[in-house]
């Protein structure tokens, strides 16, 4: 099963995913159109997420949220307060299991895959090359 990539445009959309009981994992990327490092990794990040295969008994989603929404909407600020971007949060069953800041794809790949691996044995197979 593939991880869906979704761009969040308002808080209600985020809450709909966050409150969804069927989602086992939510990976969140805080980025911005004006952020050069965010733009430099966007294509490779999409390719990486699109090539992650997880077991069919798990549901996961990758949410992209624009940093400017955080500045504009206080509801977002209750959940996210990155000090730099691009910033990532990984939730398992609505519990934050890791957060990190990086524009280095190897760091991002390692963080995402290690969280899946240490929390579930063999839940996915990566089909992309590292």
C-alpha positions in Angstrom: 0.0 0.0 0.0 1.2 3.5 -0.9 1.3 6.5 1.4 -0.9 9.3 0.1 0.6 12.8 -0.2 -1.9 15.5 0.6 -1.5 19.3 0.8 -3.4 20.8 3.7 -4.9 24.2 3.1 -6.9 24.8 6.2 -7.0 23.6 9.8 -10.3 21.6 9.4 -8.6 19.5 6.8 -5.7 18.7 9.1 -8.1 17.8 12.0 -10.1 15.5 9.7 -6.9 13.5 9.1 -5.6 13.8 12.7 -9.0 12.6 14.1 -9.3 9.7 11.6 -9.2 6.5 13.7 -8.2 4.4 10.7 -4.8 6.2 10.2 -1.9 4.4 11.9 0.7 6.9 10.9 0.7 10.6 9.9 3.9 12.2 8.6 3.7 15.9 8.5 6.0 18.2 6.5 6.0 21.9 7.4 7.5 23.8 4.4 6.9 27.1 2.5 6.9 28.2 -1.1 9.5 30.9 -0.3 11.9 28.5 1.4 14.7 27.6 -0.9 15.7 24.4 1.0 12.1 23.2 1.0 11.8 23.7 -2.7 15.1 22.0 -3.4 14.0 18.8 -1.7 10.4 18.8 -2.7 10.6 16.6 -5.8 13.0 14.1 -4.2 10.8 14.0 -1.1 7.7 13.3 -3.2 9.5 10.5 -5.0 10.7 9.0 -1.8 7.2 9.1 -0.2 5.6 7.8 -3.4 7.9 4.8 -3.4 7.4 3.7 0.2 5.3 0.6 0.3 3.7 -0.2 3.6 1.9 -3.4 4.6 -1.7 -3.5 3.5 -3.0 -3.7 7.1 -1.6 -0.2 7.9 -2.8 3.2 6.8 -0.5 6.2 6.5 -0.7 9.6 5.1 1.9 12.4 4.3 0.5 15.8 5.0 2.3 18.9 3.6 1.4 22.1 5.5 2.6 25.6 4.4 4.4 27.5 7.2 2.4 30.6 6.4 -0.8 28.8 7.5 0.8 28.3 10.9 1.4 32.0 11.2 -2.2 32.9 10.2 -4.1 30.2 12.1 -3.8 29.9 15.9 -5.4 26.4 15.8 -2.3 25.2 13.8 0.0 26.8 16.4 -1.4 24.4 19.1 0.0 21.5 17.2 3.1 22.9 15.4 5.8 25.3 16.5 8.8 24.6 14.2 11.8 26.8 14.8 13.1 26.2 11.3 11.8 24.7 8.1 11.5 22.2 6.5 10.3 20.5 9.6 8.8 17.0 10.1 6.5 15.4 12.6 5.7 11.7 12.7 2.6 10.5 14.6 1.7 7.0 15.4 -1.9 6.5 16.6 -2.1 10.3 17.2 0.9 10.2 19.5 4.0 12.2 18.4 6.8 9.7 18.1 9.4 12.0 16.5 10.1 15.4 15.1 13.1 16.8 13.3 14.3 19.6 11.1 16.2 18.8 8.0 16.7 19.6 4.3 19.0 16.6 3.9 17.2 13.8 2.1 19.3 11.1 3.7 18.4 12.4 7.2 14.8 12.6 6.2 14.8 9.0 4.8 16.6 7.7 7.8 14.2 9.3 10.3 11.1 8.2 8.5 12.3 4.6 7.9 13.8 4.2 11.4 10.5 5.3 13.0 8.6 2.8 11.0 11.1 0.0 11.7 11.5 0.5 15.4 7.7 0.7 16.0 6.7 -2.2 13.7 8.7 -5.1 12.3 8.6 -5.3 8.5 5.7 -2.9 7.9 7.1 -1.7 4.6 9.5 -2.3 1.8 11.3 0.6 0.2 11.2 0.4 -3.6 13.5 3.3 -4.1 17.3 3.2 -4.1 19.2 5.0 -1.3 
